[in-house]
Amino acid sequence: MGILATITMAAAIQSGIPSQTVRANIAAPGPAGPLQGTLLSPANQDVPVVLIVPGSGPTDRNGNGPNGLRASTYRLLAEGLLSHGIASIRIDKRGMYGSASAIPDADDVTLDDYAADVKSWVATIRKRAGVSCVWLLGHSEGGLVTLVAAQRMKDICGLILLSTAGRPLGEVLREQLRSNSANAPILDNAMKVLDALEAGQTVDATKIDRRLMPLFRPQVQRFLMSELAIDPATLLADYTKPVLIIQGLRDLQVSTHDAQRLKQAYPRAELVLIANANHVLKSVRTVDRNENLAAYSDPDLPLADHVVEAISTFVHNHAVSKP
């Protein structure tokens, strides 16, 4: 059954969302089993399509995960894009949630593996939706995935990079770790582990402070090394299609310097700075760190003003006609 096959005639979810919408679970081929995602689209099939690529860790298709992450950022993005006449597919990573059967071990991945999954999704969407190309929207680490995927794909419309690092991951992690004074007792250990991983050397668990295990546990070191080896700005410098960079000014994890470095690497890119957006694109209007972090756990808190509008304007301005 095609991805545009199930039409729900229902009252609008919220103001601005059309009552005639397509909602469906869809699948794309994965390594050992299917990759799963959710389509949300206007009933009209002749619309732009955005593939939402999730950020780091066990983040699901809606933008939620363990350890208190309940922002629902990707669901809110999908609903916002729908209200502007744009279809979206948000996905579960290989080995996780609906895509659990795609690989036996969700930790046994690299950035290239996730990029291969993006390629599978784009091929599936183009075939079933009949579009000539698909927009790639990557949030945080998902932005790195889309940058890698874009190097080997011609059938995408362009890139939308949200809260995406513009420097090598090692620089970003060091800055994040040093910015929190509570990390002082483990900072030296963290720097040594990072140095080893950047050199392509795994680190035994006995040499990692237990408080750093969520970040550096041996099971994820192969993936971390694949990330540490790339420079996002270098990847973007060779790109040729439309690019939108969105960066929140209240982001505690990625800075405006990152966004500006991406823009410098690809001057044709459009850069939008959102005054009150944090890393998960939620509206945060004070400098209070606790309030900022609390937004990660509040699905009812709206996305910051202008996030959806900036994306939808960019997509419609660069719309590609169906062949």
NORVENCOR-V324135 format. One record per helix or strand of 3 or more residues. SS is the DSSP state (2 for helix, 1 for strand). FROM is the first residue (numbers start at 1). TO is the last residue. Records with the same first field share a line. If there is no record, write none. Layout:
SS->FROM-TO ; FROM-TO
This chain:
1->7-9 ; 20-28 ; 35-42 ; 49-53 ; 87-91 ; 134-139 ; 156-162 ; 242-248 ; 270-274
2->73-82 ; 97-102 ; 111-129 ; 141-150 ; 169-179 ; 181-198 ; 205-207 ; 210-216 ; 218-228 ; 232-237 ; 256-265 ; 289-297 ; 307-317
